[in-house]
Amino acid sequence: MEGSSLMDYLPEICEQYRRDYPELNEVYDELAAKLHEVGPLDQPACRLVKLSAAIGGQSPGGVRSHTRNALDEGLSAAEIEQAILLTLTIVGFPATIASLKWAREVFQARQQA
């Protein structure tokens, strides 16, 4: 993560995409918001589902981002860690342990902020 902070929300390439394609980004953001409204899950549950998807995709940035979002939704570090551990039998030990590391980096950064 050289040159960026764990608290940065988007990598530079994503920021560039937003600048280059503002219309597409607007539609994407609208879709993302609507997806949270299509069913009975509350926002914290939606965040945990998205975190699980990021873990399955082995996306360090996604895990960090959804960890930050889950904390912002009021979930505790213990709740987030349990969600990560629940993926163990699905994604395997390496992906789960890596995801714990990425989430704990966010927890630590939040404590130091």
N, C-alpha and C positions, 0 to 999 in steps of 0.2 A: 504494500500500500504506500510505496514511496511517493512523496509529493502530494499526498492527499490525507485528509483526516477521516477517521472512522465515523465522524459525525457528518461528513459530506453526504448529501442524500443521493446525488447522481454523479457517475463518472463523467468526465469531460465529453466523451463520445455521445452520451445521452443529452447533455446540454447542447452540443452541436446539432444533434437531430432536432431538438426543440426549436433552435434558431432557424435551421434550414427548412423545416416542414411544420410551421406553426398550425396549419389547418389540420394536418394529420394528427398532431399531438393533441389538439383540442378534442377531436373525435375520440381518440384513444382514452383521454381522461374522462370524457362523458361516459363511455362504455364502462370503464373501470368503476365509476361511481354507481351506475345503474346495476352492475353485477352484485353490488352489496345490498341492493334493495329487492332482489327477485325472490327471496325466500325468508324463512323464519329465523335464520341465524343472526345473532347480534354481532356487533362490530368486533368485539374481542374474539369470538369464535371464527369470524371471517379471517381475521389476522392469523390465527393459528393454522387455518387451512392453507392460507397462502405461504406461511412459513414452512409448512410440511411440503408443499410443492417445490419450494426453493431448495429444501434439503434433498428431495428426490432428484432434482435437477443438478445437484452438487454445485450450486451457484453461491460462491462466497458473498458476492455483492447482494444477492437476493436474500440470503440468510441474514446478513447484517441489516439490510433495509427493513425486512419484515420483523426482525427483533426490535428495532427502534420503533416501528409502528405499533407493535404489540405493547411495548412499554408505554407509549403515548396513549393507548387505549385503556391503560390502567392495569394491565396484566403484570404480575410480579415475575421476577427472575426465576423463582422456583416453578411457577406455572409454565413459563417458556421452556425451561430445562426439561420438565416432564414431557411436554409436547415433542421436544427433540428426541428424548429417550424412547418415546413411543414409536419412533420411526426405525428403531434398531432392527427389528425382525423383518422389516420391509426393504430397507436400503442397505443394510449391513453395517458392520462395525466401523470401517474406515470413514464412511460418509457421516455417520452419526457423531463420531468423535471429532471429526473436522468441524461439523456444525456446532457442536458444543464449544469448541475453541472460538469460532467466529462470533457466536452469541456472547460468550464471556468477554471478548474484546469490547463489545458494545457496552456490556454492563460496567466494565472497568472504566471506559471512556466517560460514561454517564456519571460515575462516582467522582471522577476527577474534574468534571466540568463545573 
